[in-house]
Amino acid sequence: MDAPSQRENFNHPGTICRTYGAGRNTLSILRINPPKIGGRLKFEPDAGIGQKGAFCKGLFTGYQMNILFAASENAWGGFLDLIRSELPQHHFEATGRFEVDHLKGFDVLIPTMSPVTEELLEKSDRLRLIQQCGSGLEGVDLQAARKRNIWVANVPTNISGNADSVAELGIYMMIGLSRDIRGMAQSLRDRKMGEPQGRALSGRTVGLVGLGGIGQALIKRLKAFDVHLIGIKRHHTPNAMKELDLEWVGGPEDINDLLKKSDFVILCLPYTPETKHLINPTSISFMKQSAFLINLSRGGLVDRETLQESLASGKIAGAGLDVFWEEPPDLNDTIFSYNVLATPHIAGSTDLSIRRIVKAVANNILRLEKNKEPLYVKN
């Protein structure tokens, strides 16, 4: 008989502990303990193995899992109601905020923007899956989850429609900043017509920092605006410029060259220890005074104090922010008194993307219910 499978878990009630063999000769040894909260075990025999009992392939086919959604009930475009309708057999709870107090009694965590630390995971007693309702996992301790045989999975932007939705908001910010939407609102309040005068996009240079799913969705849409497109690619390859149809492509070490050339700098790269405060006093000094900075990724990419000083002194013309140094941001923060176009971290939240994300998350939870490895596991 073959050696046990690599993933073993004796801590989660009702889950496969060890699997021997392969195919129809598989023998799964399970620990049959009903879940402590709302558990409903389902037993099915397997013709290739034997009768209902402690040792039979497919014996445990599902139970009512407890799933924690780390946000308010109505966050992310009604995501919670949609996922509940997809999985009525399971129990869902919302934390009411972007924080998790404990994980005891929960099988699945949907973390949203909440940090998932080793300390938090240590207190879990049956957690099997951390399933993000999007792509960002920078707040999750992947190694700590792996040590505890907890899968961590996301929904890649290229299958969810998220990248397309984020790109659309990025273009909205470009237009809003270049046409001075704040000035428009003030003119209406002052009963002034015909002002302010805006700037055309045609002929401007757009620098994309990050050429993954979101960067490529922006490239596709910005072609119609007759702009010059340049970019920074994390893993720079000689063919990137031709493959992505850009006028110039550099690596991370070339960021200052992109900042010098760009009328719009759009951040759409992952947040990592290496990219923290990518926009800092040194890098922002290379930007044109007439340039706009747009952050569609994570707030930690931009040093807040640097941004405010640059806006206040006129070193840059304005900023578009969908993400912030703290979320939610303080509405009384003085940075919003400058030329900042802000949205509440909703770049990826559209009817299309939410429907696709719900389907992907539900599919992974169903796979877990059937003791199958989830898709898009990152640890």
Residue frames relative to the residue before (quaternion, step in Angstrom):
aa qw qx qy qz dx dy dz
M 1.0000 0.0000 0.0000 0.0000 0.00 0.00 0.00
D 0.5355 -0.6596 0.4252 0.3121 3.56 -0.98 0.90
A 0.6189 -0.5281 0.4306 0.3906 3.52 -1.33 0.31
P 0.6314 -0.5323 0.3872 0.4099 3.57 -1.17 0.42
S 0.5768 -0.5652 0.4534 0.3773 3.56 -1.22 0.52
Q 0.6400 -0.5759 0.3530 0.3662 3.56 -1.19 0.57
R 0.7197 0.3952 -0.2617 0.5073 3.61 0.95 -0.77
E 0.0604 0.7790 -0.6193 0.0772 3.55 -0.57 1.15
N 0.0455 0.8112 -0.5810 0.0472 3.54 -0.94 0.81
F 0.1089 -0.8141 0.5700 0.0227 3.55 -0.49 1.20
N 0.5929 0.6164 -0.3520 0.3804 3.57 1.26 -0.04
H 0.7093 0.4543 -0.2647 0.4695 3.59 1.12 -0.51
P 0.4156 -0.7351 0.4713 0.2544 3.61 -0.55 1.08
G 0.8417 0.2255 -0.1666 0.4615 3.50 -1.04 0.85
T 0.6044 0.5608 -0.3789 0.4204 3.61 1.16 0.07
I 0.6236 -0.5278 0.4100 0.4055 3.54 -1.28 0.37
C 0.2603 -0.7738 0.5593 0.1437 3.56 -0.85 0.96
R 0.7896 -0.0727 0.0518 0.6071 3.59 0.90 -0.89
T 0.1496 -0.7738 0.6106 0.0785 3.54 -1.11 0.72
Y 0.1091 -0.7894 0.6034 0.0291 3.57 -0.85 1.04
G 0.7957 0.3129 -0.2180 0.4706 3.54 -1.17 0.58
A 0.3143 -0.7290 0.5728 0.2042 3.54 -1.30 -0.29
G 0.8095 0.2654 -0.1936 0.4866 3.54 -1.27 0.41
R 0.8150 -0.2329 0.1766 0.5004 3.55 -1.04 -0.78
N 0.6185 0.5224 -0.3560 0.4668 3.59 1.25 -0.07
T 0.3803 0.7426 -0.4765 0.2771 3.57 1.28 0.17
L 0.0857 -0.7604 0.6416 0.0527 3.53 -1.06 0.82
S 0.0907 -0.8008 0.5916 0.0217 3.55 -0.65 1.14
I 0.2032 -0.7571 0.6116 0.1069 3.53 -0.88 1.01
L 0.0654 -0.8287 0.5557 -0.0137 3.55 -0.60 1.14
R 0.3401 -0.6804 0.6016 0.2438 3.47 -1.28 0.48
I 0.1642 -0.8318 0.5264 0.0642 3.57 -0.26 1.23
N 0.2268 0.7303 -0.6037 0.2255 3.52 -0.06 1.37
P 0.4104 -0.7117 0.4905 0.2908 3.63 -0.59 0.93
P 0.5623 -0.5883 0.4502 0.3674 3.58 -1.07 0.64
K 0.5354 -0.6662 0.4246 0.2988 3.53 -1.06 0.79
I 0.7756 0.2678 -0.1457 0.5527 3.57 1.13 -0.60
G 0.8747 -0.0687 0.0354 0.4785 3.56 -0.67 1.08
G 0.3400 0.7904 -0.4690 0.1995 3.59 1.11 0.44
R 0.0045 0.7633 -0.6460 0.0028 3.55 -1.07 0.78
L 0.1907 -0.8059 0.5527 0.0936 3.56 -0.31 1.22
K 0.1604 -0.7554 0.6273 0.1009 3.55 -1.16 0.69
F 0.1305 -0.8068 0.5747 0.0421 3.58 -0.77 1.05
E 0.0315 0.7833 -0.6197 0.0376 3.54 -0.94 0.91
P 0.4061 -0.6974 0.5250 0.2702 3.61 -0.94 0.80
D 0.2310 -0.7338 0.6114 0.1853 3.53 -1.26 0.25
A 0.4618 -0.7300 0.4309 0.2612 3.55 -0.60 1.19
G 0.6778 0.5082 -0.2995 0.4389 3.57 1.09 -0.61
I 0.7504 0.3919 -0.2145 0.4872 3.59 1.17 -0.38
G 0.7018 -0.4531 0.3085 0.4550 3.57 0.74 -0.88
Q 0.7549 -0.3877 0.2943 0.4396 3.50 -1.18 -0.61
K 0.6685 -0.4188 0.3888 0.4760 3.51 -1.36 -0.04
G 0.3869 0.7109 -0.5188 0.2754 3.54 -0.90 0.86
A 0.7642 -0.4025 0.2544 0.4351 3.50 -1.27 -0.25
F 0.7917 0.2464 -0.1337 0.5427 3.58 1.11 -0.52
C 0.4847 0.6367 -0.5173 0.3036 3.55 -0.24 1.23
K 0.5597 -0.6181 0.4439 0.3281 3.49 -1.01 0.92
G 0.8326 0.1821 -0.1359 0.5051 3.57 -0.92 0.89
L 0.3126 0.7738 -0.5038 0.2230 3.58 1.24 0.21
F 0.7701 0.2668 -0.1537 0.5587 3.56 0.83 -0.98
T 0.0375 -0.8403 0.5407 -0.0132 3.59 -0.33 1.20
G 0.8120 -0.2072 0.1119 0.5340 3.57 1.13 -0.01
Y 0.0170 0.7564 -0.6534 -0.0247 3.52 -1.32 0.33
Q 0.6288 -0.5269 0.3892 0.4190 3.53 -1.22 0.24
M 0.1811 -0.8031 0.5625 0.0766 3.54 -0.35 1.26
N 0.3485 -0.7061 0.5807 0.2069 3.52 -1.23 0.61
I 0.0822 -0.8241 0.5589 -0.0430 3.54 -0.57 1.25
L 0.1904 -0.8006 0.5637 0.0712 3.56 -0.73 1.11
F 0.1720 -0.7698 0.6122 0.0545 3.53 -0.86 1.11
A 0.2453 -0.8259 0.4962 0.1073 3.56 -0.35 1.27
A 0.6024 0.4756 -0.3995 0.5013 3.54 0.47 1.29
S 0.6516 -0.4806 0.3838 0.4440 3.56 -1.26 -0.14
E 0.7074 -0.4872 0.3120 0.4060 3.57 -1.23 0.45
N 0.7963 0.3229 -0.1562 0.4871 3.58 0.89 -0.90
A 0.3736 0.7473 -0.4797 0.2680 3.61 1.22 0.29
W 0.8400 0.2202 -0.1636 0.4681 3.53 -1.37 0.41
G 0.7187 -0.4993 0.2687 0.4024 3.54 0.74 1.10
G 0.6762 -0.4973 0.3036 0.4509 3.59 1.04 0.69
F 0.1728 0.8299 -0.5127 0.1364 3.57 1.19 0.57
L 0.6723 0.5321 -0.3158 0.4064 3.60 0.82 -0.97
D 0.6601 0.4906 -0.3158 0.4731 3.60 0.92 -0.82
L 0.6514 0.5225 -0.3165 0.4499 3.56 1.02 -0.80
I 0.6908 0.4607 -0.2941 0.4734 3.61 0.89 -0.86
R 0.5905 0.5539 -0.3635 0.4608 3.58 1.12 -0.58
S 0.6716 0.4943 -0.3034 0.4611 3.58 0.95 -0.83
E 0.6398 0.5129 -0.3197 0.4748 3.58 1.17 -0.57
L 0.8017 0.1943 -0.0606 0.5620 3.59 1.06 -0.78
P 0.0006 -0.8535 0.5210 -0.0049 3.62 0.60 1.07
Q 0.5954 0.5922 -0.3579 0.4084 3.60 1.23 -0.36
H 0.7149 0.4258 -0.2451 0.4976 3.58 1.24 -0.28
H 0.4434 -0.6961 0.5150 0.2316 3.53 -1.28 0.51
F 0.1175 -0.8057 0.5800 0.0244 3.58 -0.79 1.07
E 0.0417 -0.7640 0.6430 0.0331 3.53 -1.17 0.71
A 0.2458 -0.7448 0.6004 0.1561 3.55 -1.19 0.63
T 0.4549 -0.6913 0.4886 0.2765 3.58 -1.01 0.79
G 0.4406 -0.7071 0.4475 0.3250 3.58 1.18 -0.49
R 0.7777 0.0964 -0.0646 0.6178 3.59 1.29 -0.09
F 0.5955 -0.5786 0.4202 0.3661 3.55 -1.30 0.20
E 0.5660 0.5343 -0.4214 0.4654 3.54 0.68 1.17
V 0.2016 -0.7462 0.6206 0.1320 3.53 -1.26 0.51
D 0.3045 -0.7725 0.5323 0.1649 3.58 -0.68 1.09
H 0.7838 -0.1220 0.1134 0.5983 3.57 0.99 -0.85
L 0.3265 -0.7461 0.5528 0.1763 3.54 -1.28 0.37
K 0.3708 0.7506 -0.4797 0.2626 3.57 1.23 0.13
G 0.8178 0.2364 -0.1983 0.4857 3.54 -0.85 1.04
F 0.6535 0.5114 -0.3179 0.4586 3.60 1.25 -0.05
D 0.3548 -0.7406 0.5426 0.1767 3.54 -1.07 0.89
V 0.7943 0.1399 -0.0293 0.5905 3.56 1.08 -0.81
L 0.1232 -0.7613 0.6317 0.0783 3.54 -1.10 0.78
I 0.1379 -0.7254 0.6683 0.0908 3.55 -1.03 0.90
P 0.2274 -0.8728 0.4143 0.1218 3.59 0.09 1.29
T 0.1753 -0.7813 0.5592 0.2150 3.62 1.13 -0.61
M 0.8013 -0.2565 0.1914 0.5054 3.63 -0.59 -1.08
S 0.4694 0.6980 -0.4297 0.3283 3.59 1.24 0.21
P 0.4612 -0.6668 0.5005 0.3036 3.61 -0.98 0.73
V 0.1308 -0.7616 0.6305 0.0721 3.55 -1.08 0.78
T 0.0658 -0.8464 0.5275 -0.0308 3.53 -0.11 1.36
E 0.6673 -0.4752 0.3798 0.4298 3.53 -1.31 0.20
E 0.6227 0.5529 -0.3339 0.4417 3.57 1.02 -0.78
L 0.6609 0.4938 -0.3022 0.4776 3.57 0.98 -0.82
L 0.6725 0.5064 -0.2964 0.4510 3.58 0.94 -0.88
E 0.5843 0.5946 -0.3677 0.4121 3.57 1.11 -0.63
K 0.7057 0.4599 -0.2519 0.4765 3.57 1.13 -0.63
S 0.5167 0.6191 -0.4370 0.3984 3.61 1.24 0.04
D 0.2279 -0.8018 0.5400 0.1167 3.57 -1.04 0.73
R 0.8201 0.1230 -0.0682 0.5547 3.61 1.18 -0.30
L 0.3407 0.7664 -0.4855 0.2466 3.57 1.23 0.27
R 0.1241 -0.8155 0.5643 0.0332 3.57 -0.82 1.03
L 0.8192 0.1066 -0.0070 0.5634 3.57 1.08 -0.67
I 0.1312 -0.7074 0.6879 0.0955 3.52 -1.14 0.85
Q 0.0163 -0.8279 0.5568 -0.0651 3.56 -0.32 1.30
Q 0.2479 -0.7844 0.5514 0.1387 3.56 -0.45 1.20
C 0.3443 -0.7191 0.5629 0.2180 3.58 -1.12 0.69
G 0.7132 0.2545 -0.2192 0.6152 3.52 0.93 1.06
S 0.6704 -0.5314 0.3421 0.3888 3.57 -1.17 -0.36
G 0.6443 0.5949 -0.3256 0.3535 3.61 1.04 -0.70
L 0.0038 0.8086 -0.5860 0.0520 3.56 -0.76 1.10
E 0.3356 0.7842 -0.4788 0.2079 3.59 1.21 0.30
G 0.6722 0.4979 -0.3030 0.4567 3.59 1.19 -0.38
V 0.6281 0.5373 -0.3213 0.4621 3.57 1.30 -0.08
D 0.3559 -0.7087 0.5687 0.2185 3.57 -0.93 0.93
L 0.2595 -0.8201 0.4935 0.1285 3.55 0.00 1.34
Q 0.6700 0.5059 -0.3110 0.4454 3.58 0.92 -0.83
A 0.6408 0.5173 -0.3280 0.4629 3.58 0.99 -0.80
A 0.6385 0.5131 -0.3229 0.4741 3.57 1.05 -0.75
R 0.6466 0.5302 -0.3179 0.4470 3.56 0.94 -0.89
K 0.6318 0.5485 -0.3300 0.4372 3.59 0.97 -0.86
R 0.7434 0.3817 -0.2053 0.5094 3.56 1.14 -0.67
N 0.4834 -0.6933 0.4126 0.3398 3.58 1.29 0.38
I 0.4307 0.6559 -0.4886 0.3816 3.55 1.02 0.86
W 0.3579 -0.7308 0.5389 0.2178 3.55 -0.72 1.04
V 0.1158 -0.7461 0.6495 0.0899 3.54 -1.22 0.62
A 0.0528 0.8143 -0.5706 0.0923 3.57 -0.61 1.14
N 0.1757 -0.7677 0.6043 0.1209 3.53 -1.24 0.45
V 0.4173 -0.6368 0.5596 0.3275 3.55 -1.34 -0.27
P 0.3536 -0.7693 0.4837 0.2218 3.62 -0.25 1.20
T 0.5762 -0.6313 0.3987 0.3324 3.57 -1.02 0.82
N 0.6717 0.5337 -0.3137 0.4069 3.60 1.04 -0.68
I 0.7103 0.4016 -0.2842 0.5034 3.62 1.21 -0.12
S 0.6857 0.5306 -0.2720 0.4176 3.57 1.21 -0.43
G 0.4569 -0.6368 0.4865 0.3861 3.56 1.13 -0.54
N 0.4253 0.7221 -0.4503 0.3081 3.58 1.29 -0.04
A 0.6526 0.5225 -0.3250 0.4422 3.59 0.89 -0.90
D 0.6476 0.5139 -0.3204 0.4624 3.58 0.96 -0.82
S 0.6653 0.5068 -0.3012 0.4580 3.57 0.96 -0.88
V 0.6490 0.5050 -0.3147 0.4741 3.59 0.97 -0.84
A 0.6401 0.5298 -0.3276 0.4498 3.58 0.96 -0.84
E 0.6367 0.5306 -0.3308 0.4513 3.58 0.97 -0.80
L 0.6653 0.4813 -0.3132 0.4771 3.59 0.95 -0.82
G 0.6038 0.5594 -0.3571 0.4415 3.58 1.06 -0.67
I 0.6676 0.4805 -0.2994 0.4836 3.58 0.97 -0.82
Y 0.5824 0.5576 -0.3592 0.4700 3.59 1.10 -0.68
M 0.6776 0.4822 -0.2977 0.4688 3.60 0.91 -0.87
M 0.6113 0.5440 -0.3510 0.4551 3.59 1.01 -0.74
I 0.6958 0.4607 -0.2732 0.4785 3.57 0.85 -0.97
G 0.6533 0.5332 -0.3175 0.4337 3.57 0.94 -0.88
L 0.6858 0.4633 -0.2763 0.4885 3.56 1.02 -0.82
S 0.7035 0.4722 -0.2890 0.4456 3.60 0.82 -0.90
R 0.7231 0.3865 -0.2413 0.5192 3.60 1.14 -0.57
D 0.4121 -0.7561 0.4294 0.2721 3.59 1.36 0.15
I 0.0349 -0.8460 0.5318 -0.0139 3.54 0.59 1.18
R 0.6060 0.5367 -0.3605 0.4634 3.60 1.11 -0.56
G 0.6509 0.5071 -0.3065 0.4745 3.57 1.03 -0.79
M 0.6028 0.5559 -0.3490 0.4536 3.57 1.10 -0.69
A 0.6616 0.5088 -0.3043 0.4592 3.56 0.91 -0.96
Q 0.6579 0.5043 -0.3096 0.4659 3.58 0.99 -0.83
S 0.6277 0.5346 -0.3379 0.4539 3.61 1.00 -0.77
L 0.6453 0.5060 -0.3244 0.4715 3.58 0.98 -0.77
R 0.6464 0.5100 -0.3235 0.4664 3.58 0.99 -0.80
D 0.7240 0.4185 -0.2303 0.4977 3.58 1.07 -0.80
R 0.4125 -0.7303 0.4464 0.3118 3.60 1.36 0.08
K 0.4202 0.6695 -0.4879 0.3704 3.57 1.02 0.88
M 0.1753 -0.7897 0.5819 0.0839 3.56 -0.90 0.91
G 0.7892 0.3566 -0.2424 0.4374 3.57 -1.22 0.53
E 0.7408 0.2772 -0.2228 0.5698 3.59 1.20 0.30
P 0.5678 -0.0965 -0.8090 -0.1176 1.55 -2.37 0.92
Q 0.5232 -0.5889 0.4992 0.3610 3.52 -1.30 0.25
G 0.2713 -0.7865 0.5369 0.1399 3.56 -0.86 0.95
R 0.4587 -0.6346 0.5359 0.3157 3.53 -1.37 -0.11
A 0.4339 -0.6821 0.5250 0.2662 3.58 -1.03 0.79
L 0.4711 -0.6644 0.4999 0.2945 3.56 -1.17 0.54
S 0.5639 0.6377 -0.3820 0.3598 3.56 1.06 -0.73
G 0.8191 0.2349 -0.2042 0.4819 3.54 -0.91 1.00
R 0.5472 0.6097 -0.4056 0.4055 3.61 1.24 -0.16
T 0.3835 -0.6975 0.5534 0.2454 3.57 -1.27 0.37
V 0.1446 -0.7829 0.6035 0.0437 3.53 -0.81 1.09
G 0.1588 -0.7945 0.5833 0.0568 3.56 -0.70 1.15
L 0.1573 -0.7988 0.5789 0.0448 3.54 -0.57 1.21
V 0.1352 -0.7800 0.6077 0.0637 3.57 -0.57 1.15
G 0.7359 0.2215 -0.2231 0.5997 3.52 -0.01 1.41
L 0.0227 -0.8296 0.5559 -0.0465 3.56 -0.56 1.18
G 0.3134 0.7329 -0.5290 0.2911 3.55 0.99 0.90
G 0.8474 -0.1521 0.1065 0.4975 3.56 -1.12 -0.69
I 0.6961 0.4585 -0.2790 0.4769 3.59 0.87 -0.94
G 0.6420 0.5287 -0.3242 0.4509 3.57 0.93 -0.86
Q 0.6891 0.4738 -0.2845 0.4688 3.57 0.93 -0.87
A 0.6122 0.5262 -0.3483 0.4764 3.60 1.12 -0.62
L 0.6314 0.5145 -0.3275 0.4788 3.59 1.08 -0.68
I 0.6213 0.5464 -0.3429 0.4448 3.59 0.94 -0.85
K 0.6558 0.5349 -0.3042 0.4375 3.56 0.87 -1.01
R 0.7409 0.4246 -0.2291 0.4672 3.58 0.87 -0.95
L 0.6830 0.5147 -0.2989 0.4233 3.58 0.99 -0.78
K 0.4770 0.6713 -0.4408 0.3572 3.60 1.21 -0.31
A 0.6669 0.5284 -0.3007 0.4309 3.58 1.03 -0.81
F 0.6703 0.5152 -0.2990 0.4425 3.61 1.20 -0.37
D 0.4230 -0.7411 0.4417 0.2768 3.58 1.28 0.17
V 0.3864 0.7025 -0.4963 0.3329 3.55 0.92 0.98
H 0.4642 -0.6172 0.5424 0.3309 3.54 -1.32 0.22
L 0.1590 -0.8169 0.5524 0.0477 3.58 -0.74 1.06
I 0.0488 0.7643 -0.6402 0.0607 3.54 -0.89 1.06
G 0.0779 -0.8424 0.5331 0.0087 3.59 -1.11 0.43
I 0.3167 -0.6850 0.6196 0.2159 3.48 -1.45 0.24
K 0.1152 -0.7935 0.5970 0.0256 3.56 -0.80 1.08
R 0.5200 -0.6728 0.4273 0.3070 3.55 -0.78 1.06
H 0.7664 0.1712 -0.0998 0.6111 3.58 0.90 -0.93
H 0.1676 -0.8394 0.5115 0.0753 3.52 0.26 1.30
T 0.0551 -0.7799 0.6232 0.0163 3.55 -0.94 0.94
P 0.6251 -0.5758 0.3697 0.3755 3.62 -1.08 0.64
N 0.7276 0.4457 -0.2455 0.4601 3.60 1.07 -0.69
A 0.4086 0.7574 -0.4512 0.2364 3.60 1.26 -0.13
M 0.6422 0.5417 -0.3351 0.4264 3.60 0.92 -0.84
K 0.6964 0.4538 -0.2665 0.4878 3.56 0.94 -0.90
E 0.6628 0.5229 -0.3122 0.4356 3.58 0.90 -0.90
L 0.7654 0.3540 -0.1852 0.5045 3.58 0.98 -0.83
D 0.3783 -0.7559 0.4580 0.2750 3.57 1.34 0.01
L 0.3893 0.6969 -0.4966 0.3408 3.55 0.82 1.08
E 0.5378 -0.6384 0.4459 0.3232 3.57 -1.20 0.46
W 0.7852 -0.0110 0.0206 0.6187 3.57 1.22 -0.48
V 0.0090 -0.7747 0.6322 -0.0018 3.58 -1.07 0.80
G 0.0497 -0.7962 0.6030 0.0077 3.54 -0.93 0.94
G 0.5072 -0.6092 0.5035 0.3437 3.53 -1.35 0.03
P 0.7603 -0.3794 0.2546 0.4618 3.60 -1.26 0.04
E 0.6437 0.5358 -0.3253 0.4391 3.58 1.08 -0.67
D 0.6778 0.4949 -0.2797 0.4663 3.60 1.27 -0.29
I 0.2933 0.8056 -0.4826 0.1791 3.59 1.26 0.20
N 0.6624 0.5184 -0.3258 0.4317 3.61 0.90 -0.80
D 0.6027 0.5448 -0.3548 0.4626 3.59 1.11 -0.62
L 0.6463 0.5040 -0.3186 0.4761 3.59 0.99 -0.81
L 0.6577 0.5222 -0.3203 0.4384 3.59 0.91 -0.89
K 0.6323 0.5445 -0.3271 0.4435 3.60 1.03 -0.75
K 0.7463 0.4505 -0.2174 0.4391 3.56 0.95 -0.92
S 0.6940 0.5659 -0.2604 0.3610 3.57 1.09 -0.73
D 0.3285 -0.6969 0.6046 0.2019 3.52 -1.22 0.73
F 0.7445 0.1306 -0.1045 0.6463 3.54 1.27 -0.46
V 0.1106 -0.7594 0.6385 0.0590 3.57 -0.91 0.95
I 0.0628 -0.8138 0.5776 -0.0082 3.57 -0.55 1.17
L 0.2295 -0.7762 0.5771 0.1084 3.56 -0.69 1.15
C 0.1688 0.7735 -0.5914 0.1528 3.58 -0.62 1.16
L 0.4401 0.6706 -0.4552 0.3864 3.54 0.98 0.97
P 0.6148 -0.5591 0.3913 0.3953 3.61 -1.17 0.38
Y 0.4071 -0.6670 0.5643 0.2664 3.53 -1.26 0.52
T 0.0956 0.7713 -0.6169 0.1244 3.55 -0.71 1.15
P 0.6835 -0.4428 0.3406 0.4699 3.63 -1.20 0.10
E 0.6594 0.5201 -0.3093 0.4462 3.59 1.10 -0.68
T 0.7479 0.3902 -0.2227 0.4887 3.60 1.07 -0.64
K 0.3877 0.7159 -0.4916 0.3092 3.59 1.24 0.07
H 0.8426 0.0048 -0.0622 0.5349 3.56 -0.90 1.06
L 0.0812 0.8034 -0.5742 0.1349 3.54 0.88 1.02
I 0.7071 0.3186 -0.2127 0.5943 3.55 1.13 -0.71
N 0.1333 0.7854 -0.5692 0.2033 3.53 -0.29 1.38
P 0.7538 -0.3880 0.2338 0.4760 3.64 -1.18 0.05
T 0.6698 0.4970 -0.3134 0.4540 3.58 0.99 -0.74
S 0.7248 0.4551 -0.2685 0.4421 3.58 0.69 -1.07
I 0.6749 0.5055 -0.3216 0.4308 3.61 0.90 -0.84
S 0.5670 0.6084 -0.3792 0.4055 3.59 1.21 -0.43
F 0.6337 0.5309 -0.3287 0.4567 3.60 1.23 -0.35
M 0.5678 0.6169 -0.3865 0.3844 3.61 1.19 -0.32
K 0.5475 -0.5956 0.4781 0.3418 3.56 -1.21 0.56
Q 0.5596 -0.5940 0.4509 0.3614 3.59 -1.15 0.55
S 0.6947 0.4667 -0.2616 0.4808 3.57 1.16 -0.59
A 0.5524 0.6574 -0.3714 0.3532 3.59 1.29 -0.10
F 0.2930 -0.7272 0.5976 0.1683 3.51 -1.33 0.53
L 0.2461 -0.7443 0.6053 0.1378 3.55 -1.13 0.79
I 0.0490 -0.7936 0.6065 -0.0067 3.59 -0.84 1.02
N 0.1065 -0.8029 0.5858 0.0270 3.57 -0.75 1.09
L 0.0468 -0.8142 0.5776 -0.0359 3.55 -0.53 1.28
S 0.6275 0.5923 -0.3066 0.4017 3.58 1.27 -0.04
R 0.7291 -0.3146 0.2720 0.5436 3.58 0.08 -1.29
G 0.6029 -0.6210 0.3764 0.3303 3.54 -1.04 0.85
G 0.6372 0.5804 -0.3207 0.3928 3.57 1.07 -0.74
L 0.5218 0.6330 -0.4207 0.3874 3.60 1.23 -0.13
V 0.7563 0.3319 -0.1611 0.5404 3.56 1.19 -0.61
D 0.3689 -0.6929 0.5750 0.2308 3.55 -0.97 0.91
R 0.4404 -0.7443 0.4348 0.2510 3.56 -0.45 1.23
E 0.6684 0.5081 -0.3115 0.4449 3.59 0.84 -0.94
T 0.6307 0.5290 -0.3277 0.4638 3.57 1.02 -0.77
L 0.6595 0.5136 -0.3105 0.4526 3.56 0.93 -0.92
Q 0.6760 0.4921 -0.3124 0.4508 3.59 0.82 -0.92
E 0.6544 0.5101 -0.3206 0.4570 3.60 0.90 -0.87
S 0.6671 0.5061 -0.3031 0.4549 3.58 1.00 -0.83
L 0.6431 0.5004 -0.3163 0.4858 3.58 1.07 -0.70
A 0.6758 0.5150 -0.2907 0.4399 3.56 0.91 -0.95
S 0.7483 0.4029 -0.2090 0.4839 3.57 0.99 -0.84
G 0.4970 -0.6786 0.4161 0.3456 3.58 1.27 -0.14
K 0.3332 0.7530 -0.5040 0.2606 3.58 1.19 0.43
I 0.7544 0.0835 -0.0891 0.6449 3.56 1.25 -0.50
A 0.5826 -0.6461 0.3848 0.3083 3.57 -1.19 0.55
G 0.7834 -0.2223 0.1744 0.5536 3.59 1.08 -0.55
A 0.2551 -0.7627 0.5772 0.1413 3.54 -1.34 0.12
G 0.1983 -0.7265 0.6447 0.1316 3.51 -1.27 0.63
L 0.0160 -0.8305 0.5542 -0.0542 3.56 -0.59 1.15
D 0.0927 -0.7626 0.6378 0.0558 3.55 -0.88 1.01
V 0.7456 0.2724 -0.1537 0.5885 3.57 1.31 -0.28
F 0.2075 -0.8188 0.5345 0.0291 3.55 -1.12 0.74
W 0.6649 -0.5064 0.3951 0.3813 3.54 -1.39 0.28
E 0.7509 0.0227 -0.0596 0.6574 3.56 1.28 -0.41
E 0.1216 -0.8081 0.5745 0.0463 3.57 -0.98 0.77
P 0.4789 -0.2985 -0.8144 0.1352 1.44 -1.52 1.99
P 0.5251 -0.6362 0.4533 0.3378 3.60 -1.13 0.55
D 0.5491 -0.5758 0.4880 0.3589 3.54 -1.29 0.35
L 0.3949 -0.7482 0.4814 0.2292 3.60 -0.58 1.13
N 0.6550 0.4917 -0.3119 0.4815 3.58 1.24 -0.33
D 0.3609 0.7310 -0.4948 0.3008 3.58 1.29 0.14
T 0.4866 -0.7076 0.4333 0.2733 3.58 -0.74 1.05
I 0.5323 0.6415 -0.4171 0.3621 3.60 1.15 -0.39
F 0.6556 0.5286 -0.3148 0.4378 3.58 1.13 -0.60
S 0.5446 0.5961 -0.4117 0.4226 3.58 1.25 0.03
Y 0.6363 0.4968 -0.3229 0.4940 3.58 1.30 -0.19
N 0.7051 -0.4639 0.3194 0.4308 3.57 -1.29 -0.06
V 0.2656 0.7503 -0.5439 0.2658 3.54 0.32 1.34
L 0.1643 -0.7414 0.6451 0.0846 3.54 -0.92 1.00
A 0.0216 -0.8459 0.5300 -0.0563 3.58 -0.33 1.27
T 0.0551 -0.7587 0.6483 0.0315 3.54 -1.19 0.72
P 0.5283 -0.7064 0.3902 0.2639 3.62 -1.03 0.78
H 0.6870 -0.4948 0.2825 0.4510 3.59 0.63 1.18
I 0.4459 0.6901 -0.4471 0.3537 3.56 0.83 1.04
A 0.2712 0.8021 -0.5029 0.1739 3.60 1.19 0.31
G 0.7632 0.3727 -0.2004 0.4884 3.57 0.94 -0.84
S 0.5940 0.6076 -0.3483 0.3958 3.57 1.27 -0.08
T 0.2692 0.7124 -0.6042 0.2343 3.55 -0.21 1.35
D 0.6885 -0.4722 0.3342 0.4374 3.56 -1.24 0.30
L 0.6581 0.5204 -0.3096 0.4475 3.59 0.97 -0.86
S 0.7242 0.4508 -0.2704 0.4463 3.57 0.69 -1.05
I 0.6433 0.5236 -0.3397 0.4433 3.61 0.94 -0.80
R 0.6363 0.5227 -0.3387 0.4552 3.62 0.93 -0.80
R 0.6947 0.4692 -0.2852 0.4646 3.59 0.87 -0.90
I 0.6346 0.5168 -0.3351 0.4668 3.59 1.01 -0.74
V 0.6250 0.5350 -0.3387 0.4565 3.60 0.95 -0.84
K 0.6591 0.5074 -0.3120 0.4590 3.60 0.90 -0.89
A 0.6775 0.4924 -0.2998 0.4568 3.60 0.91 -0.89
V 0.6539 0.4988 -0.3125 0.4753 3.60 0.96 -0.84
A 0.6547 0.5117 -0.3128 0.4602 3.59 0.92 -0.90
N 0.6405 0.5349 -0.3255 0.4447 3.58 0.98 -0.80
N 0.6699 0.4871 -0.3068 0.4688 3.59 0.96 -0.78
I 0.6360 0.5085 -0.3347 0.4743 3.59 1.03 -0.68
L 0.6325 0.5122 -0.3266 0.4805 3.58 1.06 -0.71
R 0.6194 0.5255 -0.3418 0.4726 3.58 1.04 -0.71
L 0.6390 0.5171 -0.3201 0.4710 3.57 0.99 -0.81
E 0.6254 0.5512 -0.3272 0.4450 3.56 1.00 -0.84
K 0.7331 0.3940 -0.2072 0.5143 3.55 1.13 -0.76
N 0.4864 -0.6920 0.4050 0.3472 3.58 1.31 0.30
K 0.4493 0.6376 -0.4852 0.3952 3.55 1.04 0.88
E 0.5450 -0.6065 0.4539 0.3593 3.55 -1.10 0.61
P 0.4809 -0.6683 0.4794 0.3036 3.61 -0.90 0.85
L 0.4995 -0.6207 0.5097 0.3248 3.53 -1.29 0.33
Y 0.8323 0.2362 -0.1796 0.4683 3.55 -1.32 0.48
V 0.2168 0.7809 -0.5469 0.2102 3.56 0.99 0.88
K 0.2242 -0.8151 0.5273 0.0856 3.58 -0.88 0.96
N 0.7318 0.3593 -0.2533 0.5207 3.61 1.21 0.09
